[in-house]
Amino acid sequence: MKVYENDLDYLEKNSNKIAKSDLAVNDLVLVHTQQSVYSIRVLENDYYAVSGGWFDRTDVSPMKTTIVGCTWGGSAIVTDLVAACGLYVEFGNGVRSSKVRKICVIPSGRKN
């Protein structure tokens, strides 16, 4: 799914952080960073289908991976978060996003 910046403006829920425990299977998380937009679909067993950013640039979207958590740019990591404004998302394949600017969650029951 290709996501554009104005999609986030339309769907944004004024959320500063999204915990893994707040999400259900098939929920969609849109994460707008300083450099990219990521589409993160929640799968089962702590896996996510991720598109956008590095995943699109390297032609591997959507990639099934884990989310390690969020960092401030160093080695300290908050492992219970999927995304948080001002932090960086660290994916299980070693990719780290640029700093998160906006987050939007679309619950699975609300999609067409």
N, C-alpha and C positions, 0 to 999 in steps of 0.2 A: 504494500500500500504506500503510495507516494503521499507525503504530508508536506503541506506548505505553511509558511509562517502565519498567514492570516487565518488558517484553520485553528491555530492555537489561540489567537485572539478571540475567536468566536466561541471556542469550547472551554477556555480557561476557567478553573474553579477557585481561584485565589488560594491555592494550596502551596505551602512552603516546603512540605516534605511528604513523602509517601512511604509508609512502612510496608514491608512485605506482608505483614499480618493483616493489613487493611485491604488486600486484594484477593479476588477469587479467580478461579480458572476462567479463561477467556476474557477477563477484563483487559482493556487496552490503556496503556499509559503513553502519553505523548510528552516527550521531554525536549524542550528547546534549549540548546546550549549556546555559548558564544559563537560557535562555528557551525553547528549542525542541528538537525531535528531528527530525533530517534522515535521510532514506533516500537513499543515493547508490549507484546501480547503475552499474558500469563498462561503458562502451560502447567502441567502437573509435576509434582515432585521437585519443586524449586527450580524449574527450568522456564526459560522465556524464549520467544521467537522475536529476534531483534532485527530491525531494518533501519536504514538511515545512516548518516555519517560514514564512518570507516567501513561499515558493513556494505553499504551501497557502492562506495568508491572501489572496494576490492571485489565487487560482484559476488558476494556470498549471502545476500539478503534473500529471504529472512534466515538468519542463522540461529539454531537452537543452542543456547548457552545458559550459564548461570549468571547471576549478578552477585559479586562478592560483597558489594556495599558501596558506600560513599566515602571519599577522602577529602582532605583539605589541600591535597596536592602532594602530600608526603606519604609516609608509611602507616600512619595512624588511620584506622578505617572503622566506620560505623557499619556493622554487618547486618543490622535489621532494617536498613533502608534500601529502597529501590532507587530513589532520587531525592535530592534536597537542593533547594535554591542556594547558590553560593558555593556548593560543593561539586565534586567531580564523580561521575558514575564509573565504577570499576567493574568491568565485565569478566566473566570466568575465563575467557580466552586471552586475557592479558591486556585488552584494549581499555584505555581510559578516555572518557569524554573530556571535552573542554568544560568550563564552569557552567553549571546549570542556571538558566535564567527564568524559565517558566515550566510548570508541570500541569498536565491535565489528565484526569482519569475518566475514561468512558466505561462505566460498568457494563458487563456483558448483556444484561437484560435490557439495555437502552439502545443497542445498535439495531439498525435495520437489517 
